[in-house]
Amino acid sequence: MPMLEEQLQGLKTTFDKYAGKDGDKGSLNKAELADLLREEFPGMAGDKKQLDTFFASLDGDKDGTVSFPEFVQFAATLLLIVFSI
């Protein structure tokens, strides 16, 4: 598999690993996002207020969940931040 395709698959695999614990495999709720942040980005989950603010910023359509497209926007933004240093 080409490297870029493999990395994109990794993004989807990571999303799928945490989504659906509440029964909805198409989105992350706040607890699932907190689990993802704690495990994939140690030290980045922050406190409850920070998590609430971060979750609200990811939830573009304000439906109370983070969909895969919203998650991809987060990953792309993070990529831009990391590599623009």
LINUR-V459931 format. One record per run of one state. SS is the DSSP state (@ for helix, = for strand, . for the rest). FROM is the first residue (numbers start at 1). TO is the last residue. If there is no record, write none. Layout:
SS,FROM,TO + SS,FROM,TO
//
This chain:
.,1,2 + @,3,18 + .,19,26 + =,27,28 + .,29,29 + @,30,40 + .,41,47 + @,48,58 + .,59,65 + =,66,67 + @,68,83 + .,84,85
//
